[in-house]
Amino acid sequence: MIRPITLWPFPKEVIRRISEKVQCILTVEMSAGQMVEDVRLAVEGRCPVHFYGRTGGGVPTSSQVIKKIVEIVPDNLADTLLQLAEVR
């Protein structure tokens, strides 16, 4: 997980290095997706970039984030994640 404290300078090198080691990236934002495009630019097509956002100041809960992860990972991993998180 990367949680940037500031977005300037944007941590594009960190994101680029991570994109070489993962199957996909999920950006979670309290917005309509202002950062997801910067992440896609840093990734340069190395892996898919997915987005989950909430507007209006709502903080995404861990259950909501896990459900989004389950949507994008293969079924065999989704079951394991759900069991670990006890979200059903």
CORTAWO-V45890 format. One record per backbone hydrogen bond with DSSP energy under -0.5 kcal/mol. CO is the residue of the C=O (numbers start at 1). NH is the residue of the N-H. E is the energy in kcal/mol with one decimal. If there is no record, write none. Layout:
co/nh/e
CO/NH/E
CO/NH/E
This chain:
co/nh/e
10/12/-2.2
11/15/-2.1
12/16/-2.6
13/17/-2.3
14/18/-2.2
15/19/-2.4
16/20/-0.8
17/20/-0.7
18/21/-2.2
18/22/-0.8
23/48/-0.8
25/50/-3.5
26/28/-0.5
27/29/-0.5
27/52/-2.5
29/31/-0.7
29/54/-1.8
33/37/-0.6
35/39/-2.1
36/40/-2.4
37/41/-2.2
38/42/-2.1
39/43/-2.4
40/44/-1.6
40/45/-0.6
43/46/-1.6
48/25/-2.2
50/27/-2.8
52/29/-2.3
55/58/-0.8
58/60/-0.5
61/65/-2.1
62/66/-2.6
63/67/-2.4
64/68/-1.8
65/69/-2.4
66/70/-2.6
67/71/-1.5
68/72/-1.1
69/72/-0.8
69/73/-1.5
74/77/-1.0
74/78/-2.1
75/79/-2.0
76/80/-0.9
77/81/-2.6
78/82/-2.6
79/83/-2.1
80/84/-2.5
81/85/-2.5
82/86/-1.5
82/87/-1.3
86/88/-0.6
